[in-house]
Amino acid sequence: TFMSLERGKVYSTLAGLSLGNGSRLDAILANRGASLLLRDSFAEHDATVADVNASAWQLSDGGMALLPYGGDDLALSAKVADIGPALGVGLATDRLRSYFESTLADGKQDIHRRAITLYGLSALHESYLREVRDMAQRTDLNIDDSLYTALALDRLGAKGEARALWTRDIQPNIDRRDNQASLKGGSDDEVSVRTAL
């Protein structure tokens, strides 16, 4: 099969991700997402799409764990709330919602955890638009806070406000090289995670 250079680069990455396995929830979801894209966008009819029951990584408090025996991970929980339904993984969204609501009510929560929590609630289509708008108006957001807040605005349908936040806080931090873009700052892993968001 012939394809363009650009599609070939994406195909190669997806093929590699679709072969991964293990017990880490992020790797399992990447495997499922890559397999679905290969099947649906590249007509790979023999692509194996494994069933995933994400509730095996969901703790009693509703949060998601990276490993089945691990502790809750707020950022992972928010990302799973966002992409889990599109990937068709089994997920107890009512328990996840309760987890985010209890995290939001925690008096010890800092601005960073609040941004992630509001993103998670927004991904579940919970109406926290006023709180997300308040967050977007803050001038002390770091790049991660701005990313999560822009995503929350987008998930709640406030796309113009998300674009404005993108233009104000995120776009100035984009590093462009050789037709590729990434978000500046931090370790290689942090740059990869930010760019993926």
Disulfide bonds with the S-S distance in Angstrom:
none
